[in-house]
Amino acid sequence: MKKATNHKQFSVMINDRVADRLDQFSTTMGVSESAAVEIAINYFFDDPKLISGLMKGYREMANLNREISHDFSCCEEDADVHLAQYRRRLRSFE
């Protein structure tokens, strides 16, 4: 007896270059684009060197990312104030 397989559907946005490569791979290999994406995802998750490299990179960049976020948080707050003022003005015209 075959075990039932559940499928989940989701959307991703990819640039034209990746879309073209996906189409070419799918056509060449004779598989659907969904199957090709599943192959790529499984390859990614099954490659421990790739995963550990990504984790190492994220850890190394954590402090820099924190500094950048801190440096620009005032800009974000200022932008939020301006957006709120703009939205209030728009509502007054309605």
N, CA, C and O atoms as CSV, one atom per row, in Angstrom:
chain,resi,resn,atom,element,x,y,z
A,1,MET,N,N,0.837,-1.177,0.000
A,1,MET,CA,C,0.000,0.000,0.000
A,1,MET,C,C,0.885,1.244,0.000
A,1,MET,O,O,1.809,1.366,0.804
A,2,LYS,N,N,0.585,2.162,-0.915
A,2,LYS,CA,C,1.387,3.382,-1.014
A,2,LYS,C,C,0.989,4.378,0.061
A,2,LYS,O,O,-0.188,4.537,0.386
A,3,LYS,N,N,1.986,5.034,0.596
A,3,LYS,CA,C,1.748,6.063,1.596
A,3,LYS,C,C,1.290,7.336,0.884
A,3,LYS,O,O,1.878,7.726,-0.125
A,4,ALA,N,N,0.261,7.975,1.395
A,4,ALA,CA,C,-0.238,9.215,0.797
A,4,ALA,C,C,0.779,10.326,1.002
A,4,ALA,O,O,1.396,10.438,2.061
A,5,THR,N,N,0.939,11.127,-0.010
A,5,THR,CA,C,1.868,12.249,0.062
A,5,THR,C,C,1.069,13.542,0.060
A,5,THR,O,O,0.257,13.776,-0.835
A,6,ASN,N,N,1.296,14.366,1.048
A,6,ASN,CA,C,0.644,15.671,1.098
A,6,ASN,C,C,1.484,16.673,0.335
A,6,ASN,O,O,2.713,16.629,0.386
A,7,HIS,N,N,0.836,17.559,-0.359
A,7,HIS,CA,C,1.528,18.607,-1.101
A,7,HIS,C,C,1.069,19.960,-0.587
A,7,HIS,O,O,-0.111,20.159,-0.298
A,8,LYS,N,N,1.994,20.871,-0.476
A,8,LYS,CA,C,1.678,22.250,-0.121
A,8,LYS,C,C,2.053,23.120,-1.304
A,8,LYS,O,O,3.073,22.899,-1.957
A,9,GLN,N,N,1.236,24.089,-1.564
A,9,GLN,CA,C,1.492,24.981,-2.687
A,9,GLN,C,C,1.933,26.338,-2.149
A,9,GLN,O,O,1.377,26.838,-1.171
A,10,PHE,N,N,2.938,26.931,-2.796
A,10,PHE,CA,C,3.383,28.260,-2.420
A,10,PHE,C,C,3.923,28.959,-3.655
A,10,PHE,O,O,4.203,28.327,-4.674
A,11,SER,N,N,4.064,30.259,-3.549
A,11,SER,CA,C,4.561,31.065,-4.664
A,11,SER,C,C,5.922,31.634,-4.322
A,11,SER,O,O,6.200,31.967,-3.170
A,12,VAL,N,N,6.756,31.739,-5.321
A,12,VAL,CA,C,8.050,32.402,-5.171
A,12,VAL,C,C,8.225,33.364,-6.332
A,12,VAL,O,O,7.685,33.152,-7.417
A,13,MET,N,N,8.981,34.415,-6.093
A,13,MET,CA,C,9.313,35.350,-7.169
A,13,MET,C,C,10.766,35.119,-7.543
A,13,MET,O,O,11.646,35.113,-6.682
A,14,ILE,N,N,11.011,34.929,-8.833
A,14,ILE,CA,C,12.371,34.737,-9.325
A,14,ILE,C,C,12.594,35.693,-10.479
A,14,ILE,O,O,11.649,36.097,-11.157
A,15,ASN,N,N,13.852,36.051,-10.697
A,15,ASN,CA,C,14.129,36.964,-11.799
A,15,ASN,C,C,14.095,36.207,-13.130
A,15,ASN,O,O,14.048,34.977,-13.156
A,16,ASP,N,N,14.120,36.953,-14.220
A,16,ASP,CA,C,14.001,36.354,-15.556
A,16,ASP,C,C,15.105,35.350,-15.839
A,16,ASP,O,O,14.864,34.327,-16.480
A,17,ARG,N,N,16.303,35.630,-15.372
A,17,ARG,CA,C,17.432,34.723,-15.634
A,17,ARG,C,C,17.192,33.359,-14.993
A,17,ARG,O,O,17.401,32.322,-15.623
A,18,VAL,N,N,16.754,33.369,-13.741
A,18,VAL,CA,C,16.480,32.115,-13.042
A,18,VAL,C,C,15.294,31.404,-13.688
A,18,VAL,O,O,15.305,30.181,-13.830
A,19,ALA,N,N,14.277,32.162,-14.077
A,19,ALA,CA,C,13.109,31.565,-14.735
A,19,ALA,C,C,13.514,30.882,-16.037
A,19,ALA,O,O,13.037,29.790,-16.346
A,20,ASP,N,N,14.391,31.526,-16.794
A,20,ASP,CA,C,14.870,30.926,-18.045
A,20,ASP,C,C,15.667,29.657,-17.776
A,20,ASP,O,O,15.517,28.664,-18.489
A,21,ARG,N,N,16.516,29.685,-16.747
A,21,ARG,CA,C,17.302,28.490,-16.399
A,21,ARG,C,C,16.392,27.358,-15.945
A,21,ARG,O,O,16.617,26.198,-16.290
A,22,LEU,N,N,15.368,27.692,-15.173
A,22,LEU,CA,C,14.410,26.688,-14.716
A,22,LEU,C,C,13.678,26.069,-15.900
A,22,LEU,O,O,13.515,24.851,-15.969
A,23,ASP,N,N,13.240,26.907,-16.823
A,23,ASP,CA,C,12.548,26.417,-18.016
A,23,ASP,C,C,13.455,25.513,-18.845
A,23,ASP,O,O,13.037,24.448,-19.300
A,24,GLN,N,N,14.699,25.947,-19.035
A,24,GLN,CA,C,15.656,25.159,-19.824
A,24,GLN,C,C,15.935,23.814,-19.148
A,24,GLN,O,O,15.957,22.778,-19.812
A,25,PHE,N,N,16.147,23.828,-17.838
A,25,PHE,CA,C,16.406,22.585,-17.108
A,25,PHE,C,C,15.212,21.641,-17.219
A,25,PHE,O,O,15.373,20.455,-17.505
A,26,SER,N,N,14.017,22.175,-16.992
A,26,SER,CA,C,12.810,21.355,-17.034
A,26,SER,C,C,12.614,20.725,-18.404
A,26,SER,O,O,12.281,19.545,-18.515
A,27,THR,N,N,12.823,21.520,-19.441
A,27,THR,CA,C,12.664,21.018,-20.806
A,27,THR,C,C,13.709,19.961,-21.124
A,27,THR,O,O,13.387,18.905,-21.668
A,28,THR,N,N,14.960,20.247,-20.784
A,28,THR,CA,C,16.055,19.318,-21.076
A,28,THR,C,C,15.879,17.996,-20.342
A,28,THR,O,O,16.116,16.929,-20.909
A,29,MET,N,N,15.463,18.067,-19.079
A,29,MET,CA,C,15.342,16.861,-18.259
A,29,MET,C,C,13.986,16.178,-18.422
A,29,MET,O,O,13.800,15.045,-17.977
A,30,GLY,N,N,13.050,16.862,-19.055
A,30,GLY,CA,C,11.729,16.277,-19.250
A,30,GLY,C,C,10.919,16.167,-17.974
A,30,GLY,O,O,10.161,15.215,-17.784
A,31,VAL,N,N,11.087,17.156,-17.099
A,31,VAL,CA,C,10.325,17.179,-15.850
A,31,VAL,C,C,9.563,18.495,-15.760
A,31,VAL,O,O,9.886,19.460,-16.453
A,32,SER,N,N,8.560,18.522,-14.909
A,32,SER,CA,C,7.813,19.762,-14.715
A,32,SER,C,C,8.680,20.770,-13.957
A,32,SER,O,O,9.669,20.408,-13.320
A,33,GLU,N,N,8.289,22.029,-14.040
A,33,GLU,CA,C,9.020,23.050,-13.285
A,33,GLU,C,C,8.887,22.795,-11.785
A,33,GLU,O,O,9.828,23.047,-11.031
A,34,SER,N,N,7.738,22.302,-11.347
A,34,SER,CA,C,7.557,21.975,-9.926
A,34,SER,C,C,8.540,20.897,-9.489
A,34,SER,O,O,9.131,20.983,-8.412
A,35,ALA,N,N,8.711,19.880,-10.333
A,35,ALA,CA,C,9.659,18.806,-10.005
A,35,ALA,C,C,11.080,19.348,-9.962
A,35,ALA,O,O,11.863,18.967,-9.093
A,36,ALA,N,N,11.418,20.234,-10.896
A,36,ALA,CA,C,12.762,20.812,-10.925
A,36,ALA,C,C,13.023,21.640,-9.668
A,36,ALA,O,O,14.112,21.583,-9.097
A,37,VAL,N,N,12.026,22.408,-9.242
A,37,VAL,CA,C,12.171,23.210,-8.023
A,37,VAL,C,C,12.331,22.288,-6.816
A,37,VAL,O,O,13.143,22.564,-5.933
A,38,GLU,N,N,11.569,21.203,-6.770
A,38,GLU,CA,C,11.689,20.251,-5.664
A,38,GLU,C,C,13.087,19.629,-5.628
A,38,GLU,O,O,13.656,19.442,-4.552
A,39,ILE,N,N,13.637,19.310,-6.795
A,39,ILE,CA,C,15.003,18.774,-6.875
A,39,ILE,C,C,15.992,19.783,-6.300
A,39,ILE,O,O,16.855,19.429,-5.497
A,40,ALA,N,N,15.858,21.050,-6.720
A,40,ALA,CA,C,16.779,22.095,-6.265
A,40,ALA,C,C,16.681,22.303,-4.756
A,40,ALA,O,O,17.699,22.440,-4.077
A,41,ILE,N,N,15.463,22.325,-4.237
A,41,ILE,CA,C,15.277,22.529,-2.799
A,41,ILE,C,C,15.864,21.364,-2.012
A,41,ILE,O,O,16.551,21.569,-1.011
A,42,ASN,N,N,15.595,20.147,-2.461
A,42,ASN,CA,C,16.154,18.979,-1.768
A,42,ASN,C,C,17.674,18.972,-1.827
A,42,ASN,O,O,18.328,18.616,-0.847
A,43,TYR,N,N,18.245,19.361,-2.967
A,43,TYR,CA,C,19.703,19.434,-3.089
A,43,TYR,C,C,20.259,20.432,-2.077
A,43,TYR,O,O,21.254,20.164,-1.403
A,44,PHE,N,N,19.602,21.580,-1.982
A,44,PHE,CA,C,20.027,22.618,-1.052
A,44,PHE,C,C,20.005,22.099,0.385
A,44,PHE,O,O,20.992,22.245,1.107
A,45,PHE,N,N,18.899,21.499,0.807
A,45,PHE,CA,C,18.766,21.030,2.185
A,45,PHE,C,C,19.627,19.814,2.480
A,45,PHE,O,O,19.984,19.575,3.634
A,46,ASP,N,N,19.963,19.048,1.465
A,46,ASP,CA,C,20.760,17.835,1.674
A,46,ASP,C,C,22.266,18.076,1.617
A,46,ASP,O,O,23.046,17.138,1.783
A,47,ASP,N,N,22.683,19.325,1.385
A,47,ASP,CA,C,24.107,19.637,1.273
A,47,ASP,C,C,24.584,20.285,2.571
A,47,ASP,O,O,24.444,21.497,2.737
A,48,PRO,N,N,25.142,19.503,3.491
A,48,PRO,CA,C,25.531,20.056,4.795
A,48,PRO,C,C,26.602,21.138,4.690
A,48,PRO,O,O,26.620,22.061,5.504
A,49,LYS,N,N,27.497,21.042,3.703
A,49,LYS,CA,C,28.531,22.072,3.560
A,49,LYS,C,C,27.900,23.407,3.166
A,49,LYS,O,O,28.321,24.463,3.637
A,50,LEU,N,N,26.908,23.352,2.314
A,50,LEU,CA,C,26.220,24.568,1.899
A,50,LEU,C,C,25.497,25.199,3.084
A,50,LEU,O,O,25.605,26.403,3.315
A,51,ILE,N,N,24.773,24.394,3.819
A,51,ILE,CA,C,24.031,24.895,4.982
A,51,ILE,C,C,24.980,25.477,6.024
A,51,ILE,O,O,24.728,26.567,6.537
A,52,SER,N,N,26.061,24.776,6.346
A,52,SER,CA,C,26.990,25.286,7.361
A,52,SER,C,C,27.683,26.552,6.869
A,52,SER,O,O,27.966,27.448,7.663
A,53,GLY,N,N,27.956,26.636,5.576
A,53,GLY,CA,C,28.548,27.856,5.020
A,53,GLY,C,C,27.612,29.044,5.147
A,53,GLY,O,O,28.041,30.147,5.489
A,54,LEU,N,N,26.337,28.819,4.872
A,54,LEU,CA,C,25.358,29.895,5.031
A,54,LEU,C,C,25.241,30.321,6.488
A,54,LEU,O,O,25.207,31.514,6.790
A,55,MET,N,N,25.179,29.351,7.383
A,55,MET,CA,C,25.070,29.673,8.809
A,55,MET,C,C,26.289,30.452,9.280
A,55,MET,O,O,26.155,31.417,10.033
A,56,LYS,N,N,27.465,30.047,8.849
A,56,LYS,CA,C,28.695,30.744,9.225
A,56,LYS,C,C,28.656,32.184,8.713
A,56,LYS,O,O,29.013,33.116,9.434
A,57,GLY,N,N,28.224,32.356,7.478
A,57,GLY,CA,C,28.134,33.693,6.900
A,57,GLY,C,C,27.158,34.585,7.645
A,57,GLY,O,O,27.446,35.754,7.900
A,58,TYR,N,N,25.995,34.030,7.995
A,58,TYR,CA,C,25.017,34.808,8.751
A,58,TYR,C,C,25.563,35.197,10.121
A,58,TYR,O,O,25.351,36.318,10.582
A,59,ARG,N,N,26.265,34.272,10.768
A,59,ARG,CA,C,26.845,34.595,12.079
A,59,ARG,C,C,27.906,35.684,11.944
A,59,ARG,O,O,27.964,36.602,12.763
A,60,GLU,N,N,28.745,35.584,10.913
A,60,GLU,CA,C,29.807,36.571,10.725
A,60,GLU,C,C,29.237,37.953,10.412
A,60,GLU,O,O,29.830,38.966,10.782
A,61,MET,N,N,28.108,37.999,9.743
A,61,MET,CA,C,27.528,39.280,9.350
A,61,MET,C,C,26.575,39.855,10.401
A,61,MET,O,O,26.111,40.985,10.254
A,62,ALA,N,N,26.282,39.104,11.443
A,62,ALA,CA,C,25.278,39.523,12.427
A,62,ALA,C,C,25.598,40.880,13.036
A,62,ALA,O,O,24.721,41.743,13.100
A,63,ASN,N,N,26.832,41.090,13.484
A,63,ASN,CA,C,27.186,42.369,14.114
A,63,ASN,C,C,27.075,43.522,13.131
A,63,ASN,O,O,26.556,44.585,13.471
A,64,LEU,N,N,27.562,43.316,11.913
A,64,LEU,CA,C,27.471,44.368,10.900
A,64,LEU,C,C,26.010,44.688,10.600
A,64,LEU,O,O,25.641,45.858,10.500
A,65,ASN,N,N,25.187,43.672,10.457
A,65,ASN,CA,C,23.766,43.895,10.192
A,65,ASN,C,C,23.100,44.641,11.339
A,65,ASN,O,O,22.253,45.504,11.111
A,66,ARG,N,N,23.477,44.312,12.569
A,66,ARG,CA,C,22.933,45.007,13.734
A,66,ARG,C,C,23.330,46.484,13.704
A,66,ARG,O,O,22.503,47.357,13.968
A,67,GLU,N,N,24.596,46.761,13.382
A,67,GLU,CA,C,25.072,48.147,13.304
A,67,GLU,C,C,24.330,48.922,12.222
A,67,GLU,O,O,23.908,50.057,12.441
A,68,ILE,N,N,24.174,48.307,11.067
A,68,ILE,CA,C,23.468,48.974,9.965
A,68,ILE,C,C,22.027,49.266,10.367
A,68,ILE,O,O,21.526,50.365,10.130
A,69,SER,N,N,21.362,48.290,10.971
A,69,SER,CA,C,19.977,48.486,11.413
A,69,SER,C,C,19.888,49.624,12.417
A,69,SER,O,O,18.987,50.459,12.344
A,70,HIS,N,N,20.825,49.652,13.352
A,70,HIS,CA,C,20.836,50.709,14.362
A,70,HIS,C,C,21.061,52.069,13.711
A,70,HIS,O,O,20.377,53.037,14.046
A,71,ASP,N,N,22.013,52.151,12.785
A,71,ASP,CA,C,22.332,53.420,12.133
A,71,ASP,C,C,21.159,53.974,11.332
A,71,ASP,O,O,21.014,55.191,11.214
A,72,PHE,N,N,20.328,53.106,10.785
A,72,PHE,CA,C,19.252,53.571,9.918
A,72,PHE,C,C,17.881,53.551,10.586
A,72,PHE,O,O,16.887,53.904,9.951
A,73,SER,N,N,17.805,53.144,11.853
A,73,SER,CA,C,16.500,53.091,12.517
A,73,SER,C,C,15.881,54.481,12.628
A,73,SER,O,O,14.662,54.619,12.528
A,74,CYS,N,N,16.707,55.522,12.835
A,74,CYS,CA,C,16.164,56.882,12.906
A,74,CYS,C,C,15.569,57.291,11.558
A,74,CYS,O,O,14.562,57.999,11.520
A,75,CYS,N,N,16.173,56.858,10.463
A,75,CYS,CA,C,15.632,57.152,9.135
A,75,CYS,C,C,14.274,56.485,8.955
A,75,CYS,O,O,13.357,57.079,8.388
A,76,GLU,N,N,14.148,55.262,9.434
A,76,GLU,CA,C,12.880,54.532,9.350
A,76,GLU,C,C,11.807,55.253,10.158
A,76,GLU,O,O,10.675,55.414,9.701
A,77,GLU,N,N,12.177,55.686,11.365
A,77,GLU,CA,C,11.215,56.378,12.215
A,77,GLU,C,C,10.769,57.678,11.562
A,77,GLU,O,O,9.587,58.019,11.601
A,78,ASP,N,N,11.707,58.407,10.962
A,78,ASP,CA,C,11.387,59.650,10.272
A,78,ASP,C,C,10.461,59.382,9.087
A,78,ASP,O,O,9.508,60.127,8.859
A,79,ALA,N,N,10.740,58.335,8.347
A,79,ALA,CA,C,9.892,57.974,7.206
A,79,ALA,C,C,8.490,57.611,7.681
A,79,ALA,O,O,7.508,57.970,7.031
A,80,ASP,N,N,8.382,56.906,8.802
A,80,ASP,CA,C,7.069,56.549,9.350
A,80,ASP,C,C,6.269,57.794,9.716
A,80,ASP,O,O,5.064,57.852,9.474
A,81,VAL,N,N,6.933,58.788,10.298
A,81,VAL,CA,C,6.264,60.041,10.659
A,81,VAL,C,C,5.735,60.722,9.404
A,81,VAL,O,O,4.584,61.156,9.372
A,82,HIS,N,N,6.568,60.818,8.372
A,82,HIS,CA,C,6.153,61.463,7.126
A,82,HIS,C,C,5.008,60.704,6.456
A,82,HIS,O,O,4.083,61.320,5.927
A,83,LEU,N,N,5.063,59.390,6.475
A,83,LEU,CA,C,3.979,58.598,5.890
A,83,LEU,C,C,2.672,58.797,6.649
A,83,LEU,O,O,1.608,58.903,6.039
A,84,ALA,N,N,2.748,58.849,7.965
A,84,ALA,CA,C,1.545,59.063,8.774
A,84,ALA,C,C,0.937,60.430,8.465
A,84,ALA,O,O,-0.280,60.554,8.330
A,85,GLN,N,N,1.788,61.463,8.353
A,85,GLN,CA,C,1.299,62.798,8.014
A,85,GLN,C,C,0.662,62.808,6.629
A,85,GLN,O,O,-0.390,63.416,6.435
A,86,TYR,N,N,1.285,62.149,5.680
A,86,TYR,CA,C,0.775,62.076,4.313
A,86,TYR,C,C,-0.579,61.366,4.284
A,86,TYR,O,O,-1.500,61.808,3.597
A,87,ARG,N,N,-0.696,60.282,5.020
A,87,ARG,CA,C,-1.963,59.535,5.061
A,87,ARG,C,C,-3.081,60.369,5.686
A,87,ARG,O,O,-4.223,60.324,5.228
A,88,ARG,N,N,-2.750,61.137,6.742
A,88,ARG,CA,C,-3.758,62.005,7.361
A,88,ARG,C,C,-4.244,63.049,6.368
A,88,ARG,O,O,-5.442,63.325,6.292
A,89,ARG,N,N,-3.324,63.632,5.607
A,89,ARG,CA,C,-3.714,64.626,4.603
A,89,ARG,C,C,-4.586,64.000,3.522
A,89,ARG,O,O,-5.554,64.611,3.067
A,90,LEU,N,N,-4.246,62.787,3.113
A,90,LEU,CA,C,-5.060,62.102,2.104
A,90,LEU,C,C,-6.476,61.846,2.618
A,90,LEU,O,O,-7.448,62.026,1.885
A,91,ARG,N,N,-6.590,61.428,3.878
A,91,ARG,CA,C,-7.908,61.157,4.455
A,91,ARG,C,C,-8.751,62.423,4.549
A,91,ARG,O,O,-9.977,62.362,4.448
A,92,SER,N,N,-8.110,63.558,4.741
A,92,SER,CA,C,-8.869,64.807,4.858
A,92,SER,C,C,-9.477,65.217,3.517
A,92,SER,O,O,-10.429,65.997,3.489
A,93,PHE,N,N,-8.944,64.704,2.409
A,93,PHE,CA,C,-9.488,65.008,1.087
A,93,PHE,C,C,-10.649,64.091,0.714
A,93,PHE,O,O,-11.392,64.385,-0.222
A,94,GLU,N,N,-10.810,63.003,1.424
A,94,GLU,CA,C,-11.860,62.026,1.078
A,94,GLU,C,C,-13.223,62.486,1.476
A,94,GLU,O,O,-14.204,61.777,1.253
